[in-house]
Amino acid sequence: MSVGSIPTSGTKSLIVLQIASSFVVLKMSAGPFSVPGIVPVMSIDSVKAKLDRAHEHILSIDAALAGADPLARHVMVISRRLPPAQNAVDIGERTPQDPARVSVLVGDALQAFRSALDHLVGELERANGVHRDSEFEYPIFWDWARYKKESPRRIKGVSAAVAEVIERSQPYHRPAPSYKDHPLWILHDLNNADKHRVLVGTGISVTVDNLNPFNVEPGASREVVLAVSTEYRLHPELRPETANDERWTLNATFAQFGQKSAQPLIPGLVEIQAAVTQIISECRSA
């Protein structure tokens, strides 16, 4: 579907809506071309749109890790054998319908955060009177020399105050190897890997406390839908003390998050989200 205009006599134009190969006249329009409900692209806050989309992805990841997404649900099946082997149980796993779903969602969230920073540079260049269609980008460097060499062309249209904020945010202010734990470098590293090489590495394991294997009749089975601990959810909740109750916990982590090898997914993404949001706020206030 597309919207366009056909010039007519005088100052009026016919506004038409193209659906497949047919054209339908909507109305006669005098003056500037406009269609109700069609928002000019430049009037959209694209930075906020990218941040909102990243948050939507985090919500989807949170739902998946809570067992609420059928495509990403991990289920344990506990089966008790028939007599005379009724004292034996078999424990198996039913894997998700889409095993890559969480990794893809994590990659999408990272890409949205990275895009928000790039859109920010374009926005601030336009606000400073510079209009470029390409070559602007939020620089992220762990090496000072490379930043000095490459950043000028990427942010040449922003104000001096904004450039100072961007410079202060750089991972190279942390000595090696601690720059690897800088949220921006983690974003840069994971996003590049996801875009060009492999899906973001995520680790899944299961912890069970106080297993009650005989909480099922001989010859029957029961299922347990796995979920991450509430402390690693988007909105952590304290759960009642259940010291003696059976608990199955899904452990979902980044395979590598900076120098950490087992960072829970949601807290890691929230850390990146907070860093990106803070940079956007500081640049816009500069």
N, C-alpha and C positions, 0 to 999 in steps of 0.2 A: 504494500500500500504506500502511496506517495501523494504529497500535496504539491500543487503548483498553480500557476496562473497563465491564462491566455490573454494577451493584450487585445483590447477592443477599442472602439472609438472614444475620443475624449480622454478623461483621466481615470475611467473605470476599467476594471478587469474582471474577468470571470474566474472565480475561485473554483477549482475542480478537485475532485478526489478520484485518484486512479485506483481501481480495484481490479487486479489482474489486467486484462486488456481493454476494459471498458472505462469510460469517463462519465462521471455524474456531476452535473452543475450543482453547487451548493447554494450560491447566492451571488449577487452583484456587489462588488466592493468598490467604494470610492476612496481614494487616498492610498496610504501604505498598505502593502499586502500583509494580511494577518489572518490567522485562523484561530478561533477560540479553542483553548485547550492545548495548543501547540506552543511550548515554551521555547524561546530562543536559547540555543545551547549556551551562549556566553552568559546568560542570566542565571544559570544553574551554578550553585556552589559545588563544583566538582570535587573539591577536597573533602567536604563534608559527606558527599555522596560515596566517596571511596571509603571513608572511615565507617560510615553506616553499613556499607556492604561487608567490610571486614568483621564488624560486630555481628552481623547476621550469620556469617560463617562460624564465628565462635559459638553463637547460640546453637547452631546445628551440630557442631562438634560436641557441645555440652549435652545435648539431647541424645546423641549417639552413644556417648560414654555412660549415660544414665540408663541405657537399655530401652529408650523410648523410640528409637529409629529402627524399624524392622529390617532395613537393609544392612545395618551395621551391628545388629544384636548378636552378642556372644551368649550361648546357652550351654550350661553343663547338664548332662543327663546322668542321673544316678540310678542304676538298675540292680535290683536284688535278685539273686538267683533262686530257682525253685529248689525245694527239698530234693535230695539230701544236702544240697550245697547252699542252703538258705543263709548260712553265716558268711557268705561271700558276696561282695558287691562289685559291679563294674562301673567305672566313671569315665565318661567320654564327653567330647565337646562337639557341639553343632556350630560350625563356623558361620560367620555372617554371609548373607547372600552376596554382598559386595565387599570383599575383604579390603579393597583399596579405598573405600569411601572416606574414612577418617583422614588418611594421608592426603587424599586429594583436597578435602576441605581445608586442611591445615595449609597446604600450598596455596589455595585460593585466598585464604585470609592473609597470608604473608604478601602475596602479590598485590592485594588491595592496599595494604599498609605502605608498600613501596611506591605504588602509584600515587597515593595521597601526597607523599613527599615531592614527587616529580610534578604533580599538578600544582602544588604549592609554589614551586619556583616559577612556573609559567604565570600563575596568578600575580605574584609579586613583581615579576618583570613587567607585565601589562600595567600594573598599578604605577610603575615607575616610568611609563611611557615607551617601553620597549616591547615590540610585538614580533615574536619568532614562532614559526610553526614547528621547529625541531631544534635539536642540539642542546636544549636546556634540560637539566637533570639535577636532582639533589645529590651532591657528591658525598661519598662515604669512603674514607680512606684510613688505613691504619699506619700509613707511612707519610710523614710530613712532607718530604721532598716531592712525592707524587701528587699530594694535594696542591702544593704550590704551583706545580707544573700544569695540572689538568683541570683544576677547579675554575680558573678564570673564564674559560670558554663556556663552562656549563652554567655559570651563574652571573655572566657578565652584565645582565640587564637589571639585577636587583640593586637596591640601595646599599650604601656602605654599612648602614646599621644592620640590615638583614644579613649581609655578607659576614658581619662580625658574629652574629648569632649562629650562623651556619658553621663558621670556623670553630666556635667554642664547642659545638656538638660533636666534633670529630673523634673517632676512636683513638687516633694517634696520640691524644693527650694522656692515654694510659700506656705505661711502658710494657714492652713485650714480656711475657705472653698475655698479660692481663687484659689487653685490648680485645682479646677474643671473647671476653665476657661482657663487653659493651653491648647494650641492646641494639644499637644501630648496626654494629658489625655482625651480630647474630642474625639480624634481619637480612642484611646484605648477603651473607654466606648461605643461609638456608634458601633464600629466594633464588639466588643464582643457580644453586644445585637443582632446585625444583624445576626451574624454567629450562635448563639446558642439559641436565644429566639424568637425574633419577628423582623419583618421588621422595618427599621429605621422609626421612627414616623415623619410624615410630616403633616402639617396643610394646608388646602386649604380654602380660603374664597374669597368673591367677594366684591369689592367696586365700586359703581357707583356714578359718579358726574354729575350733570346737566341732569338728566334723562329726555328725551323727549318721553314720552310714546305714543304720537300720531303721531310719525314720521313713520306711516304705515297706509295704507288704511283700512277702516272697512272690517272685514272679512279676512284680510291678516296677514301674519306674516313676521318678519325679524329675522335674526340670527346675533349674535355677537360672534366672536371667541375671547376668553379671552387670555390675555397675561400679564405677569408681567410687572411692571413698568421698563422702560429702565434703571433706575439707579441700578436695581438689576439684570441686565443681565451680561453676561461674559465680554462684552465690553460696558460699560455704555455710553449712548449717551444723550446729552441734546436735549430735544424736544422743538419745538416752543411753546410759551405761548398760551394756548388754554383755557383761563379762563372760557369761556361761552359755550364751546363745551361739548357734552356728552362724558364721558369717563368711560369705564368699565375696571377695573383692577383686575387681578388675584393675590392674595396674597398667595405665597407658602413659607412656613417656616418649620424649624425643630420644632417638638413638644417640644423638649428639646435639648439645645445646651450649655453644661456646666450649668451655672446657669441661662441662658437666656431661656425664654419660647417661643420666637417668632423670632428667627434668620432667615432672608431670606436665602434660600438654596444656591444660587450661591456664595454670599459673604462668607458664612460659609465654603464652600468647598475650596474657594480660600485662605482663612486664613490657613486652614490645609495644603493645597498644598505649600504655601510659607514656612511654618515651616518645613515641611519634606524636601523640596528642600534645605533650608538653612543648615539643619543638615547634609545632604548628602555631600554638598559642604565642610563643615567644617571638617567632618571626612576624606574625601578624601585628604584634604590639610594638615592634621595633620602629 
